[in-house]
């Protein structure tokens, strides 16, 4: 799927149609982990003026079985970098498939709510919660949304972000 077919591009179109000044910059890399995002963030923030940072990382860490404490530590460092630049942080709640076992899934799932609560930042609900349960909207891996799901994700994110972001 090309970037123009993805939810971030579609979301920007929605903001443009609404005559909004909000512009989403997609700095994601497919397969990115929290460590990779942390390693790249300083350079990204040095090049762009950012008012809000939406952190949607951790899923690939979970799929690789990384320790939840490592994931949380990386998220805390990402938050610290953004807060040092007076950027408001939005943290996306992330879920992994249940086949990782009850203990790991529970530890993983609490990372995001604990981090948001500890750092007093906004926790957004898992953005593909209603999509992930519909196989026809998922790629063959059963983990990533397909092209047909992208407009739905853009709609979900539009509703969430317009409630939070004030121009």
N, C-alpha and C positions, 0 to 999 in steps of 0.2 A: 504494500500500500504506500502511495506517495504521501509526502507531508501535506499536500493540498487536499488529500482525502481524509486526513486525520482530524480529530475533534478540536485540536487547538486552532487550526486554520479555520475550521467551520465556526468556532466560537468567535474568532476575530471578525468574521463576516457578520455574525449576529450583532456584535457591538457596533460595527460600522453602519449597519442598517438602522440601528437605534440612534444614530448620530452621537454615539458615546465617544469620549476621548480615551477610553480604556483600550490599551493595546497589549495583547499577550505576546510575550517573547518566549518562544519554545526553545529552551536550551537543553532539552532532554536528548539522551542517546539511548537507543534501544539496547536493552540488557544491562543498563546502568545499575550499579549498587550504591549504597549510601557512601561507601568509601570513595568511589569514583566521583560521585556528585560533590562530596566534600573537597576532593583534590582539585576539581575544576571551578568551584564556586568563587574563590577569591579573584580569579582572572575574569570571570563573567561579570562580577560586580564592579570590577575596576573599569570595565569597558562600557557599561550601560548604566543609565539612571533607572533605578528600580524603586518603586514605592511599596510594592507588595511582592512577597516571594511565596509562591505555592510550591511546597515540597511534597512531591509525589514519588517518594523513594522508599525502598525497603522490600518490595515484593520480590525482586531478584535475589536479595539477601536471604529471604525466607525460603525461596525455592532451592537455594544452594545449602540450606541448613545452617547458615551462619548463626553464631550465638546471639540471642536477643540483647545481651548486654553490649555487644559490639555494635549492633544496629543502633541502639539507643545512644551510645557514646558518639557515634558519627552524627546522628540527628542533633544531639546537643551542641556539637561543634558547628554544624551548619547554622543552627539558630543563633549561636553566639556571633558568628561572622555577620549575619544579617542584622542582628540587633546593634552591633557596633557601628553600622551604617544607618541606623534609624529606619530600618526597613520593617514593615509589619509582616509577620510570618503567618501563613496559613498552612497547616499540616494536614495532609490527607490521611485518613484512616485507611490502612491497608489490611487485606485479608489474604490468606493462602488456602489452598485446597486442604480438606480435612485429612488427607492421607499421610500427613506428616506426624500424626499421632496427637492425642489429646494434650499431653504435657507440653510438647513443643508449641503446638498451635495456641494454647492458652498463654504461654510466656510471650510468644510472638505478638499475639493480638493485643496484649496489654501495653506493649512498648509505646504505641502511638498515643493512647489516652493518657498514660502516665506522663509522657514527655510534654504533651500539651498542657496538662494540669500543672506540672512542676514549673513550666516556663511561662504560664499564663498566656498561651497563644490559642488561636482558634483551631479547633479540630473539625475538619470537614468529614462528613460521612463517606464511607467507601463508595466511590463514584460509579462502580459497575455492579453494585449489589443486585439490582433488578435485571441486569443484563447477563451476568455470569450464570444465572440459573436457567437461561434460555439457550440451549445448544446451537440453535440456528443463528444466534448472534455472536457466536464464539468461533475462533479459528480452530483448526483441527487439534491443536495442542490442548484445547479446553481451558486455557488460561488467559489468552489475549482476545479482546473483542475484535470482530471482523469489520470489514468496510461498512456493512449495513448498520452496525451498532454506533458508528462514529457520530452521525447526526443526533442520536439519542443522548450520547454522552455530552455533546455540545449543549444540548437543551438542559440537561441536569446541571452542568457547570454554570451555564448562563444564569439560571435561577439562583444557585448558591452564591455566585460571585456578585450579582447585582444587589443582593441583600447585604453584603458585607462592604464592598468597595464603594466609597463615596468619592465622586469626582471633584 
